[in-house]
Amino acid sequence: GTRASTTDIDPGSGIIAPSQASLGGVYKLVTVGKGLDVVGFNRLKDELRAGGQPLNSAALVDKIKISGDAVKTTLPGMLGVVRMLTEDGKLDGSVLVPYLAPSPIDPATGRLTRDVVSVMKRDPSRVKTFRAGTRAYDPHRPLVTFGQVAPAETIYQGRQRGFDQMQMLSAAQKRLINPAPVVVGVEEGLYRRQQSMINAIRSP
């Protein structure tokens, strides 16, 4: 028969087993590849991210986990993130986006090529639109792909990265008393897809 392979896992909060201590992460199935080996999946991934073809459900099937707590219900498919910046380089929020889709960021300019509408997962009535031309970048760096571990950064590189990230926070976000929140939203299309999948599963 057709062999299915896991193509992505989503880190969560904790794995507990009767004979083992917590491993510090829980992994939820988000995408299943049908009949794809490493080479085939990577080729399909590159084509999808380049906009060469639409997502084919015969090759990849996105999954979600439904919870009684709406916040704990997962988003479908492999996820990417777009980090938004103000013109002076301060963090203006992040938006979760489908990973297997063309990026809204122009790598040459570091700016959005289209509007990105962000929906608050806890309160879908709160919506913010980041206009085309907004400064943005992709902080996503895969750690493990098909069992292959990416080269680790040195402790000095990690330290510098931490300093650089802190510089992107505004004074209001770094203050100790009543700090301004850094909002992480969900791209509107991705949120609607999640809701559609939930409704389909719950329909009698």
Backbone torsions as a table, in degrees:
resi	resn	phi	psi	omega
1	GLY	NA	178.1	179.2
2	THR	-73.1	132.3	-179.4
3	ARG	-90.6	128.9	177.9
4	ALA	-99.7	142.4	179.4
5	SER	-131.5	143.9	176.2
6	THR	-75.3	129.6	-177.8
7	THR	-108.8	-15.9	179.4
8	ASP	-158.8	148.2	176.5
9	ILE	-128.7	150.1	-173.5
10	ASP	-114.0	114.2	-178.0
11	PRO	-69.3	141.7	179.7
12	GLY	-129.3	-125.4	-167.3
13	SER	-111.3	-32.0	-177.7
14	GLY	-179.5	140.5	174.9
15	ILE	-110.5	126.8	-179.9
16	ILE	-125.9	132.7	175.3
17	ALA	-130.5	152.1	-175.6
18	PRO	-55.0	-36.6	-175.1
19	SER	-102.7	7.2	-175.9
20	GLN	-133.0	154.4	173.5
21	ALA	-78.2	171.6	178.2
22	SER	-62.8	138.1	177.0
23	LEU	-92.8	0.3	174.5
24	GLY	78.1	15.1	177.9
25	GLY	-167.0	144.9	174.4
26	VAL	-119.1	141.9	-172.0
27	TYR	-117.7	123.7	-176.5
28	LYS	-112.1	135.4	179.1
29	LEU	-68.3	125.8	-179.1
30	VAL	-120.1	-25.9	179.8
31	THR	-146.1	136.5	175.9
32	VAL	-118.7	127.2	176.3
33	GLY	-95.4	133.8	-178.2
34	LYS	-102.3	114.3	175.7
35	GLY	68.2	24.1	-178.4
36	LEU	-107.9	131.7	169.8
37	ASP	-93.5	-174.2	-176.8
38	VAL	-60.1	-46.2	-177.7
39	VAL	-64.1	-44.5	-178.6
40	GLY	-64.4	-41.1	179.4
41	PHE	-66.1	-44.8	-179.2
42	ASN	-63.1	-36.8	178.0
43	ARG	-65.7	-45.3	179.4
44	LEU	-63.8	-42.0	179.3
45	LYS	-58.7	-46.3	-179.0
46	ASP	-64.0	-38.5	179.5
47	GLU	-67.1	-41.3	179.5
48	LEU	-66.3	-42.2	-178.8
49	ARG	-70.8	-24.4	177.5
50	ALA	-86.5	-5.4	-179.4
51	GLY	79.1	17.6	-176.7
52	GLY	-73.0	-24.4	179.2
53	GLN	-158.8	154.8	176.9
54	PRO	-75.1	161.3	178.7
55	LEU	-64.3	125.3	-178.2
56	ASN	-100.6	113.1	-176.7
57	SER	-66.7	-14.5	177.4
58	ALA	-73.6	-22.7	-178.5
59	ALA	-102.6	-36.3	-179.2
60	LEU	-130.8	133.2	178.3
61	VAL	-121.8	119.1	178.9
62	ASP	-82.3	146.4	-178.1
63	LYS	-125.4	156.5	172.1
64	ILE	-136.0	158.9	171.9
65	LYS	-112.4	123.5	-179.7
66	ILE	-94.0	137.0	178.8
67	SER	-129.7	155.7	174.3
68	GLY	-64.6	-23.7	174.8
69	ASP	-94.9	113.4	-174.6
70	ALA	-56.0	-33.6	-178.5
71	VAL	-66.1	-28.4	-177.8
72	LYS	-87.7	-6.5	174.9
73	THR	-72.0	127.5	-173.8
74	THR	-77.4	163.0	174.6
75	LEU	-90.1	147.9	-176.2
76	PRO	-77.8	141.4	171.3
77	GLY	81.3	177.1	177.3
78	MET	-70.2	137.5	-174.3
79	LEU	-111.5	143.0	169.3
80	GLY	-116.7	177.5	178.4
81	VAL	-140.9	140.8	174.9
82	VAL	-115.1	121.7	-179.3
83	ARG	-99.3	120.6	-175.8
84	MET	-90.8	143.0	-179.2
85	LEU	-126.8	151.0	170.4
86	THR	-77.5	173.5	-178.7
87	GLU	-64.5	-25.5	178.5
88	ASP	-94.2	14.1	171.9
89	GLY	86.1	13.3	178.6
90	LYS	-90.5	150.1	-177.9
91	LEU	-67.6	128.6	-177.6
92	ASP	-118.0	14.4	179.9
93	GLY	120.0	166.8	177.9
94	SER	-130.8	153.3	-179.6
95	VAL	-132.1	127.1	174.6
96	LEU	-78.4	131.8	-176.5
97	VAL	-132.7	161.0	173.8
98	PRO	-63.5	131.8	-179.6
99	TYR	-76.3	-35.9	-177.7
100	LEU	-88.8	60.5	179.6
101	ALA	-158.3	156.5	178.3
102	PRO	-57.0	136.6	179.3
103	SER	-69.6	141.7	175.9
104	PRO	-79.6	3.0	-177.1
105	ILE	-101.3	131.0	172.3
106	ASP	-82.4	113.0	-176.4
107	PRO	-64.8	-22.5	-178.8
108	ALA	-75.5	-33.3	-175.9
109	THR	-110.2	-18.0	-175.7
110	GLY	68.1	33.5	179.8
111	ARG	-133.6	157.2	179.8
112	LEU	-67.5	139.3	176.7
113	THR	-91.9	-9.8	-179.8
114	ARG	-153.0	166.1	174.7
115	ASP	-65.8	142.0	174.1
116	VAL	-123.2	118.7	-179.2
117	VAL	-96.6	122.6	-177.1
118	SER	-105.7	130.1	179.7
119	VAL	-112.0	132.8	175.6
120	MET	-72.9	124.2	-177.7
121	LYS	-64.9	-38.5	-179.8
122	ARG	-73.5	-27.0	-177.6
123	ASP	-144.2	86.8	-175.9
124	PRO	-60.1	-13.5	178.2
125	SER	-74.5	-16.3	179.0
126	ARG	-91.5	112.3	-175.2
127	VAL	-127.8	139.2	176.1
128	LYS	-133.4	135.6	179.4
129	THR	-106.1	122.5	173.0
130	PHE	-95.7	117.6	-172.1
131	ARG	-76.9	153.4	173.6
132	ALA	-53.6	136.4	-177.0
133	GLY	100.3	-11.6	177.2
134	THR	-65.0	138.9	175.6
135	ARG	-64.6	136.8	-177.9
136	ALA	-159.9	159.3	173.7
137	TYR	-151.5	165.5	-178.5
138	ASP	-107.1	109.6	-178.7
139	PRO	-85.2	-2.5	-174.2
140	HIS	-65.1	125.3	175.5
141	ARG	-134.7	107.1	-179.0
142	PRO	-59.3	135.5	178.4
143	LEU	-94.0	-38.8	-179.4
144	VAL	-137.4	129.6	176.6
145	THR	-131.7	115.9	-177.9
146	PHE	50.6	43.2	176.8
147	GLY	82.1	-4.8	179.8
148	GLN	-93.8	120.9	-178.3
149	VAL	-85.5	131.4	178.9
150	ALA	-68.5	152.0	177.8
151	PRO	-56.5	132.1	-177.9
152	ALA	-80.8	143.7	174.9
153	GLU	-76.8	157.7	178.0
154	THR	-76.4	165.3	178.7
155	ILE	-62.1	-30.6	179.3
156	TYR	-72.7	-38.6	177.3
157	GLN	-65.9	-41.6	178.3
158	GLY	-63.1	-40.7	178.5
159	ARG	-62.6	-44.7	-179.4
160	GLN	-66.2	-39.4	178.6
161	ARG	-61.7	-40.2	177.4
162	GLY	-62.2	-43.6	177.6
163	PHE	-61.9	-44.2	-178.7
164	ASP	-62.3	-40.3	179.7
165	GLN	-66.8	-38.9	179.3
166	MET	-63.5	-33.7	180.0
167	GLN	-66.9	-19.4	-179.7
168	MET	-81.9	-11.7	177.8
169	LEU	-83.1	141.5	177.7
170	SER	-77.4	166.9	177.9
171	ALA	-60.4	-36.3	179.7
172	ALA	-66.6	-33.7	179.3
173	GLN	-77.1	-24.9	-177.1
174	LYS	-94.9	-9.9	-177.7
175	ARG	-65.9	148.8	-175.1
176	LEU	-79.4	-29.1	-179.2
177	ILE	-104.4	123.3	179.0
178	ASN	51.0	56.9	-179.7
179	PRO	-68.6	147.9	176.0
180	ALA	-70.2	135.1	-177.5
181	PRO	-73.7	153.3	170.2
182	VAL	-100.9	111.3	-171.4
183	VAL	-85.5	133.6	172.5
184	VAL	-115.4	116.3	-179.1
185	GLY	-110.1	-178.0	179.1
186	VAL	-119.8	132.8	177.7
187	GLU	-55.9	137.6	-173.0
188	GLU	-54.2	-44.4	-179.2
189	GLY	-63.2	-38.7	178.3
190	LEU	-67.4	-40.6	178.5
191	TYR	-63.5	-43.5	179.9
192	ARG	-64.1	-37.8	178.9
193	ARG	-65.0	-40.4	177.2
194	GLN	-60.2	-47.3	-178.7
195	GLN	-63.6	-37.3	178.0
196	SER	-64.3	-41.6	178.4
197	MET	-66.3	-39.7	178.4
198	ILE	-62.7	-45.5	-179.5
199	ASN	-63.5	-38.3	179.6
200	ALA	-66.0	-38.7	-180.0
201	ILE	-69.5	-39.5	-176.2
202	ARG	-84.3	-11.5	179.9
203	SER	-67.7	139.0	-179.2
204	PRO	-68.3	NA	NA
